[in-house]
Amino acid sequence: MVARPAASCRDEPLRRAASLLALSLLACSLAGTADAQLRGHGGPVRALAIAQDGRTAISGSFDQSAILWSLDEGTARQVLRYHEGAVNAVLALADGRLATGGEDGRIALWQPGQPRPVATFTEHQGPVVGLAISPDGAELASASWDGTARLRPLAGGEARVFEEHKGNVNGVAFTPDGRLVTAGYDATLRIWPRDGSDPTRIVTLPTPLNAVAAASDGEIVAGGADSIVRLFSAEGVERAAIEIGPSPIIALALSPDGTRVAAATVAGAVAVIDRRAAKPLFNLVGPGLPVWSLAFRSEAELVTGGGDRLIRRWDMRSGEPIGSLAMSRPHDELAAYAGDRGAEVFRACTACHSLTPDGGNRAGPTLSGVFGRRIATADGYNFSEALRKLDIVWNAETIGKLFEVGPARYTPGTKMPEQIVSSAADREALVRFLEKATQAR
């Protein structure tokens, strides 16, 4: 990514220059010698959070893992494996514990250094895509594609269920006074009363909402499919709408002091916005891959996670990377198979599956050596119990059948997206390609 000035703010006032000069002193102390990129995930980085000390990060990925990072050293401290599906949400709690939410509908609490969760919650019936902690640290909120948000006391007790959204709940946040805010695919922003004594405030918008955040002064920030960041009062009154287009917004983050909003888009750009002025400051423009997650480490540094499987660090004075930065796209495994119809059919699968041992597991297991391998036996991948019970050995016939009838019918219990290759010729080409491309080297 490189910094690109926003078209609407080429002539920034001197006030901004002075504030950025102050931030530069803080950025120098944070940059250290760590690289601008953290590598470790085998799939897109779906979620990011920063611990209160600013020195530790946790990331979640489509590869079904979460990683605890030392930002100062640029190294992974621990890989957390529990979820049977993508890790869509992560959270660092004030007491040092971590929370993860997954595609499997489960939430896990972790104590760093321990190999298994110290507690799990399994009430959701769909993927968990958002987590938030109440201002007093006592309650954990979750958003799910089962159409509900849930609020659970961390000390124990029944979770409170919020189920008025019509469809996926994509984000949760807390106002400073402890009210829950939810954002849904039904194009509503909902502000829930703390004790149920007042009616829920519902703000209906012209677009599905994908993300929400709340500032310490009570202002609420929401972003959705129409590429607009909207600012609302604590009571749901819209103050401003900032268009950052042209792609849908899929993640939001507030700086610790609340003065800046970062908004990530599916096209790979990140807009950094002056919240109080409701104006863009600059954009980070990437290599065309989605930026799925982002978090401020401080007023001076932003951390992003994207479809290229990397975590990147950015200087918020200018949008420039901290340390060295490789701008190239991930290695294209299919470049050597140009013109092969089977490779063209397989290209849609590369986000979830690698072909070689070096590619490792992503959202799905590596396909290296898949021919002759029994289902659910690839090393290092957390398969569901339903798949482990199936009596299937992968070969030309079974792989062809998988794409003829679809994963849901052929491998019940799979997390694989439903894909059917309706053309017999394309299925045959795909099988021939996989047979040669996945041979162990």
HUGIWO-V80506 format. One record per backbone hydrogen bond with DSSP energy under -0.5 kcal/mol. NH is the residue of the N-H (numbers start at 1). CO is the residue of the C=O. If there is no record, write none. Layout:
NH/CO
NH/CO
This chain:
2/285
4/283
6/281
9/6
10/7
12/10
16/13
17/13
18/14
19/15
20/16
21/17
22/18
23/19
24/20
25/21
25/22
26/22
27/23
28/24
29/25
30/26
31/27
32/28
34/31
36/324
38/311
39/37
40/309
41/309
45/306
46/44
46/60
47/60
49/58
51/56
54/51
57/69
58/49
59/67
60/47
61/65
62/44
64/61
66/80
67/59
68/78
69/57
69/67
70/75
71/55
71/69
72/55
74/70
75/70
77/68
78/68
80/66
80/78
81/79
82/64
85/83
87/61
88/86
88/101
89/101
91/99
93/91
93/97
96/93
98/110
99/91
100/108
101/89
102/106
103/86
105/102
107/121
108/100
109/119
110/98
112/110
114/111
118/109
119/109
121/107
124/105
128/102
129/127
129/143
130/143
132/141
134/139
137/134
140/152
141/132
142/150
143/130
144/148
145/127
147/144
149/162
150/142
151/160
152/140
154/138
156/153
160/151
162/149
163/161
167/165
169/144
170/168
170/183
171/183
173/181
175/179
178/175
180/192
181/173
182/190
183/171
184/188
185/168
187/184
189/203
190/182
191/201
192/180
192/190
201/191
202/200
203/189
203/201
204/202
205/187
205/203
209/184
210/223
211/223
213/221
215/219
218/215
220/232
221/213
222/230
223/211
224/228
225/208
227/224
229/242
230/222
230/228
231/240
232/220
233/237
236/233
238/236
239/231
240/231
242/229
243/241
244/227
244/242
245/227
249/224
250/264
251/264
253/262
255/260
258/255
261/273
262/253
263/271
264/251
265/269
266/248
268/265
270/284
271/263
272/282
273/261
273/271
274/279
275/259
275/273
276/259
278/274
279/274
281/272
282/272
283/4
284/270
285/2
285/283
286/268
286/284
291/265
292/290
292/305
293/305
295/303
297/301
298/301
301/298
302/314
303/295
304/312
305/293
306/310
307/290
309/306
311/38
312/304
313/36
314/302
315/320
316/300
316/314
318/315
319/315
322/313
323/321
327/325
333/331
335/332
337/334
338/335
340/337
341/339
344/340
345/341
346/342
347/343
348/345
349/346
350/347
352/349
353/349
359/356
360/356
360/357
362/352
362/364
363/351
364/352
367/354
369/438
370/367
372/394
373/370
375/392
377/374
381/378
383/381
388/384
389/385
390/387
392/390
394/373
399/395
400/396
401/397
402/398
403/399
404/400
405/401
406/402
409/406
410/406
411/407
414/411
421/403
422/420
427/423
428/424
429/425
430/426
431/427
432/428
433/429
434/430
435/431
436/432
437/433
438/434
439/436
